[in-house]
Amino acid sequence: MSLFAYHLRQGLRSLRRTPVLTALMVLSIAMGIGASMTTLTVKHLLSGDPLPGRSGQIYYPQVDASTRGERARREPLDMLDYTSATDLWRDGPADRKALVVDSPVKLSAPASQGPAMMTTLLSTTADFFPMFQVPMAYGAGWSAEDDQRRARVAVISSELNQRLFDGKDSTGKMLRIRDSEVRIIGVLKPWRPSPLFYTVAGGRFAQGDTADYYRQVEEIMVPFFTGLQINAGNFRQFTCNKLPEKPGYLENTDCVWLQLWVQLDSAAKVAAYQQHLQGYVQQQQQLGRISQPELTRLRSLMEWMDYNGVVPRDVKLQAWMALAFLVICLFNTIGLLLAKFLRRTGEIGVLRALGATRAMVFQQCLIEAALIGVGGAVLGLLFTLIGLWSIRQQPLAYADMVQLDMTMLGLTFATAVATTVIAGLLPALRAARIDPALQIKAL
């Protein structure tokens, strides 16, 4: 029998001799693991890359055409005015470019007997679909020509297609948006970017209240200029130096309300686009439209997410509190292990007298701690699953996303075993230093 197998058998035997104390230690570790891994899983899901493999090529340009106020800003506004957005969309050395704006809309299906519904309309341009690798179940997105001629076409989400057409191929069918009809040319596969990055703005002013960034994708998408026509009056300004004459009609107004995303596939193209931005703002400064050319930025997708602090503040706070709870559970386990090992001083003294080395005693105690960690990991995994289930029952924008992936599953087991072994280091050292002569004399 190998030395490890011997230590393992002795460890299991020792744990069975003190079932109540063993159960307390397993429960202590499991509670700490369950609480910490629940919150860390949520934080992990919310802080991941929303566009894996492509985020390093996606950039968000900013220029500031607002009137200089009494105090100059250090950063440009988070969105663009209509003139700047359309100018940069029509011109510039980018591989792909997409204008984006969402707005509330009344939607109905003429062939459906159901009532009209309020939903969110995304008005964007043709490059949106290939640039963000939007998956299609049926049909496809529209073309650049459809953008220019303001075609009455639409792409709908998987959820809307399921609700209106039982998940069948609905391309060619008609939808009514307010008083206009559009033809469905594409249906998305289930798509859930986390967060909904292409609409993120203003996060640094949200005081951590950013859960809405993790909402579902828009249920209907139409060409950008088509959307401006059929949903006119329902667009929301981000900031206005002067309120528009007609609320919701924001074209050619002194308001910022649009977003522009560009794809730049190499460092040379990033440098060329930055130069283009600088040239554009200098030109507009000469025309008297831009007064602060220094407020020009080109941030990558992940830089934009960090800049806006997309992970909700309460999620970060809960993660720190859960880690603090894990530390408390760890100290409790240290105390229980110390009590357990010191109660066996007579047994350890006899083992030392029979030839067991301090290293062997130390190894024996650590294996016992690791066995407790394995038990804590199994029970902690159950607590984690219960915790995640409870989050999915809450009215949170990201509730449906909360699942335990393989990365966090492995981390749960590794954390439970590692923390318990760490907790067992001090008790194991104390046990290994027991003087066998004194223990035998006491016997």
Secondary structure as a PSIPRED ss2 file (coil, helix, strand):
# PSIPRED VFORMAT (PSIPRED V4.0)

   1 M C   1.000  0.000  0.000
   2 S C   1.000  0.000  0.000
   3 L H   0.000  1.000  0.000
   4 F H   0.000  1.000  0.000
   5 A H   0.000  1.000  0.000
   6 Y H   0.000  1.000  0.000
   7 H H   0.000  1.000  0.000
   8 L H   0.000  1.000  0.000
   9 R H   0.000  1.000  0.000
  10 Q H   0.000  1.000  0.000
  11 G H   0.000  1.000  0.000
  12 L H   0.000  1.000  0.000
  13 R H   0.000  1.000  0.000
  14 S H   0.000  1.000  0.000
  15 L H   0.000  1.000  0.000
  16 R H   0.000  1.000  0.000
  17 R H   0.000  1.000  0.000
  18 T C   1.000  0.000  0.000
  19 P H   0.000  1.000  0.000
  20 V H   0.000  1.000  0.000
  21 L H   0.000  1.000  0.000
  22 T H   0.000  1.000  0.000
  23 A H   0.000  1.000  0.000
  24 L H   0.000  1.000  0.000
  25 M H   0.000  1.000  0.000
  26 V H   0.000  1.000  0.000
  27 L H   0.000  1.000  0.000
  28 S H   0.000  1.000  0.000
  29 I H   0.000  1.000  0.000
  30 A H   0.000  1.000  0.000
  31 M H   0.000  1.000  0.000
  32 G H   0.000  1.000  0.000
  33 I H   0.000  1.000  0.000
  34 G H   0.000  1.000  0.000
  35 A H   0.000  1.000  0.000
  36 S H   0.000  1.000  0.000
  37 M H   0.000  1.000  0.000
  38 T H   0.000  1.000  0.000
  39 T H   0.000  1.000  0.000
  40 L H   0.000  1.000  0.000
  41 T H   0.000  1.000  0.000
  42 V H   0.000  1.000  0.000
  43 K H   0.000  1.000  0.000
  44 H H   0.000  1.000  0.000
  45 L H   0.000  1.000  0.000
  46 L H   0.000  1.000  0.000
  47 S C   1.000  0.000  0.000
  48 G C   1.000  0.000  0.000
  49 D C   1.000  0.000  0.000
  50 P C   1.000  0.000  0.000
  51 L C   1.000  0.000  0.000
  52 P C   1.000  0.000  0.000
  53 G C   1.000  0.000  0.000
  54 R C   1.000  0.000  0.000
  55 S H   0.000  1.000  0.000
  56 G H   0.000  1.000  0.000
  57 Q H   0.000  1.000  0.000
  58 I E   0.000  0.000  1.000
  59 Y E   0.000  0.000  1.000
  60 Y E   0.000  0.000  1.000
  61 P E   0.000  0.000  1.000
  62 Q E   0.000  0.000  1.000
  63 V C   1.000  0.000  0.000
  64 D C   1.000  0.000  0.000
  65 A C   1.000  0.000  0.000
  66 S C   1.000  0.000  0.000
  67 T C   1.000  0.000  0.000
  68 R C   1.000  0.000  0.000
  69 G C   1.000  0.000  0.000
  70 E C   1.000  0.000  0.000
  71 R C   1.000  0.000  0.000
  72 A C   1.000  0.000  0.000
  73 R C   1.000  0.000  0.000
  74 R C   1.000  0.000  0.000
  75 E C   1.000  0.000  0.000
  76 P C   1.000  0.000  0.000
  77 L C   1.000  0.000  0.000
  78 D C   1.000  0.000  0.000
  79 M C   1.000  0.000  0.000
  80 L E   0.000  0.000  1.000
  81 D E   0.000  0.000  1.000
  82 Y H   0.000  1.000  0.000
  83 T H   0.000  1.000  0.000
  84 S H   0.000  1.000  0.000
  85 A H   0.000  1.000  0.000
  86 T H   0.000  1.000  0.000
  87 D H   0.000  1.000  0.000
  88 L H   0.000  1.000  0.000
  89 W H   0.000  1.000  0.000
  90 R H   0.000  1.000  0.000
  91 D C   1.000  0.000  0.000
  92 G C   1.000  0.000  0.000
  93 P C   1.000  0.000  0.000
  94 A C   1.000  0.000  0.000
  95 D C   1.000  0.000  0.000
  96 R E   0.000  0.000  1.000
  97 K E   0.000  0.000  1.000
  98 A E   0.000  0.000  1.000
  99 L E   0.000  0.000  1.000
 100 V E   0.000  0.000  1.000
 101 V E   0.000  0.000  1.000
 102 D E   0.000  0.000  1.000
 103 S E   0.000  0.000  1.000
 104 P E   0.000  0.000  1.000
 105 V E   0.000  0.000  1.000
 106 K E   0.000  0.000  1.000
 107 L E   0.000  0.000  1.000
 108 S E   0.000  0.000  1.000
 109 A C   1.000  0.000  0.000
 110 P C   1.000  0.000  0.000
 111 A C   1.000  0.000  0.000
 112 S C   1.000  0.000  0.000
 113 Q C   1.000  0.000  0.000
 114 G C   1.000  0.000  0.000
 115 P C   1.000  0.000  0.000
 116 A C   1.000  0.000  0.000
 117 M E   0.000  0.000  1.000
 118 M E   0.000  0.000  1.000
 119 T E   0.000  0.000  1.000
 120 T E   0.000  0.000  1.000
 121 L E   0.000  0.000  1.000
 122 L E   0.000  0.000  1.000
 123 S E   0.000  0.000  1.000
 124 T E   0.000  0.000  1.000
 125 T C   1.000  0.000  0.000
 126 A C   1.000  0.000  0.000
 127 D C   1.000  0.000  0.000
 128 F H   0.000  1.000  0.000
 129 F H   0.000  1.000  0.000
 130 P H   0.000  1.000  0.000
 131 M H   0.000  1.000  0.000
 132 F C   1.000  0.000  0.000
 133 Q C   1.000  0.000  0.000
 134 V C   1.000  0.000  0.000
 135 P C   1.000  0.000  0.000
 136 M E   0.000  0.000  1.000
 137 A E   0.000  0.000  1.000
 138 Y E   0.000  0.000  1.000
 139 G E   0.000  0.000  1.000
 140 A C   1.000  0.000  0.000
 141 G C   1.000  0.000  0.000
 142 W C   1.000  0.000  0.000
 143 S C   1.000  0.000  0.000
 144 A H   0.000  1.000  0.000
 145 E H   0.000  1.000  0.000
 146 D H   0.000  1.000  0.000
 147 D H   0.000  1.000  0.000
 148 Q H   0.000  1.000  0.000
 149 R C   1.000  0.000  0.000
 150 R C   1.000  0.000  0.000
 151 A C   1.000  0.000  0.000
 152 R C   1.000  0.000  0.000
 153 V E   0.000  0.000  1.000
 154 A E   0.000  0.000  1.000
 155 V E   0.000  0.000  1.000
 156 I E   0.000  0.000  1.000
 157 S C   1.000  0.000  0.000
 158 S H   0.000  1.000  0.000
 159 E H   0.000  1.000  0.000
 160 L H   0.000  1.000  0.000
 161 N H   0.000  1.000  0.000
 162 Q H   0.000  1.000  0.000
 163 R H   0.000  1.000  0.000
 164 L H   0.000  1.000  0.000
 165 F H   0.000  1.000  0.000
 166 D C   1.000  0.000  0.000
 167 G C   1.000  0.000  0.000
 168 K C   1.000  0.000  0.000
 169 D C   1.000  0.000  0.000
 170 S C   1.000  0.000  0.000
 171 T C   1.000  0.000  0.000
 172 G C   1.000  0.000  0.000
 173 K C   1.000  0.000  0.000
 174 M E   0.000  0.000  1.000
 175 L E   0.000  0.000  1.000
 176 R E   0.000  0.000  1.000
 177 I E   0.000  0.000  1.000
 178 R C   1.000  0.000  0.000
 179 D C   1.000  0.000  0.000
 180 S E   0.000  0.000  1.000
 181 E E   0.000  0.000  1.000
 182 V E   0.000  0.000  1.000
 183 R E   0.000  0.000  1.000
 184 I E   0.000  0.000  1.000
 185 I E   0.000  0.000  1.000
 186 G E   0.000  0.000  1.000
 187 V E   0.000  0.000  1.000
 188 L E   0.000  0.000  1.000
 189 K C   1.000  0.000  0.000
 190 P C   1.000  0.000  0.000
 191 W C   1.000  0.000  0.000
 192 R C   1.000  0.000  0.000
 193 P C   1.000  0.000  0.000
 194 S C   1.000  0.000  0.000
 195 P C   1.000  0.000  0.000
 196 L C   1.000  0.000  0.000
 197 F H   0.000  1.000  0.000
 198 Y H   0.000  1.000  0.000
 199 T H   0.000  1.000  0.000
 200 V C   1.000  0.000  0.000
 201 A C   1.000  0.000  0.000
 202 G C   1.000  0.000  0.000
 203 G H   0.000  1.000  0.000
 204 R H   0.000  1.000  0.000
 205 F H   0.000  1.000  0.000
 206 A C   1.000  0.000  0.000
 207 Q C   1.000  0.000  0.000
 208 G C   1.000  0.000  0.000
 209 D C   1.000  0.000  0.000
 210 T C   1.000  0.000  0.000
 211 A H   0.000  1.000  0.000
 212 D H   0.000  1.000  0.000
 213 Y H   0.000  1.000  0.000
 214 Y H   0.000  1.000  0.000
 215 R C   1.000  0.000  0.000
 216 Q C   1.000  0.000  0.000
 217 V C   1.000  0.000  0.000
 218 E C   1.000  0.000  0.000
 219 E C   1.000  0.000  0.000
 220 I E   0.000  0.000  1.000
 221 M E   0.000  0.000  1.000
 222 V E   0.000  0.000  1.000
 223 P E   0.000  0.000  1.000
 224 F H   0.000  1.000  0.000
 225 F H   0.000  1.000  0.000
 226 T H   0.000  1.000  0.000
 227 G H   0.000  1.000  0.000
 228 L H   0.000  1.000  0.000
 229 Q H   0.000  1.000  0.000
 230 I H   0.000  1.000  0.000
 231 N C   1.000  0.000  0.000
 232 A C   1.000  0.000  0.000
 233 G C   1.000  0.000  0.000
 234 N C   1.000  0.000  0.000
 235 F C   1.000  0.000  0.000
 236 R C   1.000  0.000  0.000
 237 Q C   1.000  0.000  0.000
 238 F C   1.000  0.000  0.000
 239 T E   0.000  0.000  1.000
 240 C E   0.000  0.000  1.000
 241 N C   1.000  0.000  0.000
 242 K C   1.000  0.000  0.000
 243 L C   1.000  0.000  0.000
 244 P C   1.000  0.000  0.000
 245 E C   1.000  0.000  0.000
 246 K C   1.000  0.000  0.000
 247 P C   1.000  0.000  0.000
 248 G C   1.000  0.000  0.000
 249 Y C   1.000  0.000  0.000
 250 L C   1.000  0.000  0.000
 251 E C   1.000  0.000  0.000
 252 N C   1.000  0.000  0.000
 253 T C   1.000  0.000  0.000
 254 D C   1.000  0.000  0.000
 255 C E   0.000  0.000  1.000
 256 V E   0.000  0.000  1.000
 257 W E   0.000  0.000  1.000
 258 L E   0.000  0.000  1.000
 259 Q E   0.000  0.000  1.000
 260 L E   0.000  0.000  1.000
 261 W E   0.000  0.000  1.000
 262 V E   0.000  0.000  1.000
 263 Q E   0.000  0.000  1.000
 264 L C   1.000  0.000  0.000
 265 D C   1.000  0.000  0.000
 266 S C   1.000  0.000  0.000
 267 A H   0.000  1.000  0.000
 268 A H   0.000  1.000  0.000
 269 K H   0.000  1.000  0.000
 270 V H   0.000  1.000  0.000
 271 A H   0.000  1.000  0.000
 272 A H   0.000  1.000  0.000
 273 Y H   0.000  1.000  0.000
 274 Q H   0.000  1.000  0.000
 275 Q H   0.000  1.000  0.000
 276 H H   0.000  1.000  0.000
 277 L H   0.000  1.000  0.000
 278 Q H   0.000  1.000  0.000
 279 G H   0.000  1.000  0.000
 280 Y H   0.000  1.000  0.000
 281 V H   0.000  1.000  0.000
 282 Q H   0.000  1.000  0.000
 283 Q H   0.000  1.000  0.000
 284 Q H   0.000  1.000  0.000
 285 Q H   0.000  1.000  0.000
 286 Q H   0.000  1.000  0.000
 287 L C   1.000  0.000  0.000
 288 G C   1.000  0.000  0.000
 289 R C   1.000  0.000  0.000
 290 I C   1.000  0.000  0.000
 291 S C   1.000  0.000  0.000
 292 Q C   1.000  0.000  0.000
 293 P C   1.000  0.000  0.000
 294 E C   1.000  0.000  0.000
 295 L C   1.000  0.000  0.000
 296 T C   1.000  0.000  0.000
 297 R E   0.000  0.000  1.000
 298 L E   0.000  0.000  1.000
 299 R E   0.000  0.000  1.000
 300 S E   0.000  0.000  1.000
 301 L H   0.000  1.000  0.000
 302 M H   0.000  1.000  0.000
 303 E H   0.000  1.000  0.000
 304 W H   0.000  1.000  0.000
 305 M H   0.000  1.000  0.000
 306 D H   0.000  1.000  0.000
 307 Y H   0.000  1.000  0.000
 308 N H   0.000  1.000  0.000
 309 G C   1.000  0.000  0.000
 310 V C   1.000  0.000  0.000
 311 V C   1.000  0.000  0.000
 312 P C   1.000  0.000  0.000
 313 R H   0.000  1.000  0.000
 314 D H   0.000  1.000  0.000
 315 V H   0.000  1.000  0.000
 316 K H   0.000  1.000  0.000
 317 L H   0.000  1.000  0.000
 318 Q H   0.000  1.000  0.000
 319 A H   0.000  1.000  0.000
 320 W H   0.000  1.000  0.000
 321 M H   0.000  1.000  0.000
 322 A H   0.000  1.000  0.000
 323 L H   0.000  1.000  0.000
 324 A H   0.000  1.000  0.000
 325 F H   0.000  1.000  0.000
 326 L H   0.000  1.000  0.000
 327 V H   0.000  1.000  0.000
 328 I H   0.000  1.000  0.000
 329 C H   0.000  1.000  0.000
 330 L H   0.000  1.000  0.000
 331 F H   0.000  1.000  0.000
 332 N H   0.000  1.000  0.000
 333 T H   0.000  1.000  0.000
 334 I H   0.000  1.000  0.000
 335 G H   0.000  1.000  0.000
 336 L H   0.000  1.000  0.000
 337 L H   0.000  1.000  0.000
 338 L H   0.000  1.000  0.000
 339 A H   0.000  1.000  0.000
 340 K H   0.000  1.000  0.000
 341 F H   0.000  1.000  0.000
 342 L H   0.000  1.000  0.000
 343 R C   1.000  0.000  0.000
 344 R C   1.000  0.000  0.000
 345 T H   0.000  1.000  0.000
 346 G H   0.000  1.000  0.000
 347 E H   0.000  1.000  0.000
 348 I H   0.000  1.000  0.000
 349 G H   0.000  1.000  0.000
 350 V H   0.000  1.000  0.000
 351 L H   0.000  1.000  0.000
 352 R H   0.000  1.000  0.000
 353 A H   0.000  1.000  0.000
 354 L C   1.000  0.000  0.000
 355 G C   1.000  0.000  0.000
 356 A C   1.000  0.000  0.000
 357 T C   1.000  0.000  0.000
 358 R H   0.000  1.000  0.000
 359 A H   0.000  1.000  0.000
 360 M H   0.000  1.000  0.000
 361 V H   0.000  1.000  0.000
 362 F H   0.000  1.000  0.000
 363 Q H   0.000  1.000  0.000
 364 Q H   0.000  1.000  0.000
 365 C H   0.000  1.000  0.000
 366 L H   0.000  1.000  0.000
 367 I H   0.000  1.000  0.000
 368 E H   0.000  1.000  0.000
 369 A H   0.000  1.000  0.000
 370 A H   0.000  1.000  0.000
 371 L H   0.000  1.000  0.000
 372 I H   0.000  1.000  0.000
 373 G H   0.000  1.000  0.000
 374 V H   0.000  1.000  0.000
 375 G H   0.000  1.000  0.000
 376 G H   0.000  1.000  0.000
 377 A H   0.000  1.000  0.000
 378 V H   0.000  1.000  0.000
 379 L H   0.000  1.000  0.000
 380 G H   0.000  1.000  0.000
 381 L H   0.000  1.000  0.000
 382 L H   0.000  1.000  0.000
 383 F H   0.000  1.000  0.000
 384 T H   0.000  1.000  0.000
 385 L H   0.000  1.000  0.000
 386 I H   0.000  1.000  0.000
 387 G H   0.000  1.000  0.000
 388 L H   0.000  1.000  0.000
 389 W H   0.000  1.000  0.000
 390 S H   0.000  1.000  0.000
 391 I H   0.000  1.000  0.000
 392 R H   0.000  1.000  0.000
 393 Q C   1.000  0.000  0.000
 394 Q C   1.000  0.000  0.000
 395 P C   1.000  0.000  0.000
 396 L C   1.000  0.000  0.000
 397 A C   1.000  0.000  0.000
 398 Y C   1.000  0.000  0.000
 399 A H   0.000  1.000  0.000
 400 D H   0.000  1.000  0.000
 401 M H   0.000  1.000  0.000
 402 V C   1.000  0.000  0.000
 403 Q C   1.000  0.000  0.000
 404 L C   1.000  0.000  0.000
 405 D C   1.000  0.000  0.000
 406 M H   0.000  1.000  0.000
 407 T H   0.000  1.000  0.000
 408 M H   0.000  1.000  0.000
 409 L H   0.000  1.000  0.000
 410 G H   0.000  1.000  0.000
 411 L H   0.000  1.000  0.000
 412 T H   0.000  1.000  0.000
 413 F H   0.000  1.000  0.000
 414 A H   0.000  1.000  0.000
 415 T H   0.000  1.000  0.000
 416 A H   0.000  1.000  0.000
 417 V H   0.000  1.000  0.000
 418 A H   0.000  1.000  0.000
 419 T H   0.000  1.000  0.000
 420 T H   0.000  1.000  0.000
 421 V H   0.000  1.000  0.000
 422 I H   0.000  1.000  0.000
 423 A H   0.000  1.000  0.000
 424 G H   0.000  1.000  0.000
 425 L H   0.000  1.000  0.000
 426 L H   0.000  1.000  0.000
 427 P H   0.000  1.000  0.000
 428 A H   0.000  1.000  0.000
 429 L H   0.000  1.000  0.000
 430 R H   0.000  1.000  0.000
 431 A H   0.000  1.000  0.000
 432 A H   0.000  1.000  0.000
 433 R C   1.000  0.000  0.000
 434 I C   1.000  0.000  0.000
 435 D C   1.000  0.000  0.000
 436 P H   0.000  1.000  0.000
 437 A H   0.000  1.000  0.000
 438 L H   0.000  1.000  0.000
 439 Q H   0.000  1.000  0.000
 440 I H   0.000  1.000  0.000
 441 K H   0.000  1.000  0.000
 442 A H   0.000  1.000  0.000
 443 L C   1.000  0.000  0.000
